[in-house]
Amino acid sequence: MTVVAVLGGPGAPGATSSALALLLSWPLRPGRRVLLVECDPDGGAVLAGALEGRVEAVYGLRNLAVADRRGLLAETLWEQLLDVSPQGTGERLLLPGLTDPAQAPGLAYTWEPLVEALHALEPQGYDVLLDLGRSGANGPMAVLPRRADVVAATVRTTLRGLSAARPRIAALREDLDAHGTGSDGLGLLLVAEGPYPESEVSRQFRLPVLGALTHAPRTARVLSDGGDTTDRRFIRSELMRTARTTADRIQDLAAARRRRLGGPQPAQGGPQPVQAQPVQQQPVQHALPPQQVQAPQQVQAPQPVPPFVAGPVSGPAYPPPQQQPQQPYQQQPYPQQPPSYPQQPYQQQQFQPQGTGQFTGEWPIRVEAPQISYAAPYIAPPAVPQPPVPAPFPGQPGQGGPEGEEVRRAR
């Protein structure tokens, strides 16, 4: 599995359009799939752009924050994916991004579990593309480029685009060397709009060029604002041809890095939490005696019953007679006289199974283990309501009020 992080920058260099071009042109062998995750903290743009609003904004990244708090991140991830394959074969999937930038702080503790869940898709044969936007490599989201196999920084070959990208790429290089697996997976994804050639840009930034996408505004508008992606003119366009070449270079760089880092070790990093549970339990069962292994099970069962854990549950059918006389005779001034009282035989009758004494409240404590449940088998996530419909502008035709009247009079 290859995890590719596509990073943007100031001036809208086209990171989302480049990521969509890679999604539609990614070479897939039989049984392989590719997934695009919109991780832009400023909000996703595919639902209202390439999909033209045909899908309701109830799916996406925001639902994973609630699922992560419930421990259902891996299960909920599959429910949020959309099939954007031109033929509807389910080979090219999309996880929509946020609908409001105010939702980004709620995902601060979800980014790292999300990366683990994405790496766990290796057995299913998935390649993952991450759209980080212009500010997705800072703060809590810095774990995304650090764990990625390849980081592609989108840059326009204009003077304004190159000068704005230089300090950001330098800071990203230092962060990958200090906290990641190295900056050898960092490369440039150029949008050939300006006069500067590919070799000159690579020499100035001291980074390899992963690809140079053709600057074609009409074709790119299909990726940014919607259009027919099954049209032959779009598929055979120069933009999509350069995108396929870029995808091949990215896969070659990812394969070279994996060989340098030790073969398939990064790919096996995802399923490790699943395999770690039986590995940790087996030595504990063989090393400890049977009594110590069963002791936690007996202690965990009566935890909700506060004062009667060691007495009625594991003791005889009724409490010892020495404990019962102390409760009704605590207020008497002579504590040595209770043995001479003739009420002892009556107390023994009160604790018989057929009696109805004052201690009958202890009988429900002797419940069987199957009646006690301490973990719910499944907690369904709450239904995510759709975002509210925005209120109409006061000056729109058909709306009442004095403001609307003033606007209509002005017109």
Salt bridges, closest charged atoms under 4 A:
GLU52 OE1 - ARG54 NH1 2.78
GLU116 OE2 - ARG147 NH1 2.89
ASP127 OD1 - ARG32 NH2 2.80
ASP149 OD2 - ARG258 NH2 2.95
ASP175 OD1 - ARG146 NH2 2.84
ASP184 OD1 - ARG257 NE 3.04
ASP184 OD2 - ARG260 NE 2.68
GLU193 OE1 - ARG156 NH1 2.59
GLU198 OE2 - ARG249 NH1 3.57
GLU200 OE2 - ARG203 NH2 2.71
ASP231 OD2 - ARG233 NE 3.22
GLU405 OE2 - ARG408 NH2 2.56
